[in-house]
């Protein structure tokens, strides 16, 4: 994250139910691309993030 080039750690939820079971994802099977795209989609609307672990990291990077 800018300006200090900090790493933003976002890990997948550990739920028993997979949310992709009902939706076709064209990059399914490409774990690296899946991670990059999911973080990009999440951060595109960073003002809607409510997870305290993620928001605290973002706020730390703003200082």
N, C-alpha and C positions, 0 to 999 in steps of 0.2 A: 504494500500500500504506500502510496506517496504521502508525505514528502520524504519519509525516512526509509523507504524500501523494506517495510515490515511484511512478514508473512501472515496471511489470514488463514487460520485453521478452521475449516468447515468439514465436518465428517457426516456421513449419511446416518439417518436415524436407525436405531436398532429395533425396528418394529417387526413383528412376525409376518405381517401382511405386506406384500410387495405392491407398491402403487402403480407399477408398470404392467401388471398382469392383464389389465383391461384396455391398455392403450398401446398401439403400435408405435415403436420408437425406431426411426430409421437407422440410428447408430447403435442399436442394441448389440451387445457383445463386445463393443469397443469401450472398455472400462475407462481408459484415459480420456477419450473424447467425451464420454458421458460425464465425467467429473468436471472437466473444463466447462462444458456447456451448462451443466446444472448450476455451477457457481456464477457463471455469467448471467443466467436468467435471474438468479436470486439477487445478485448485486445490481442488476438493472433497475430494480425497485427497492433499493436499500432503505428508503424511508418507511417501508412497510415491514421491515424485519423486527420481530418482537423477541426472538431468542436472546436471552441475556448474555450468553457466552459469545455470540457473534457481535452483538451491539457493544459490549465492553471492549472487544478487540478493535472495532472501528473507532470508538471514542478515544482509545489509547493512541491510535495512529494519527488522530487529528491534532493532538497536543503539539 
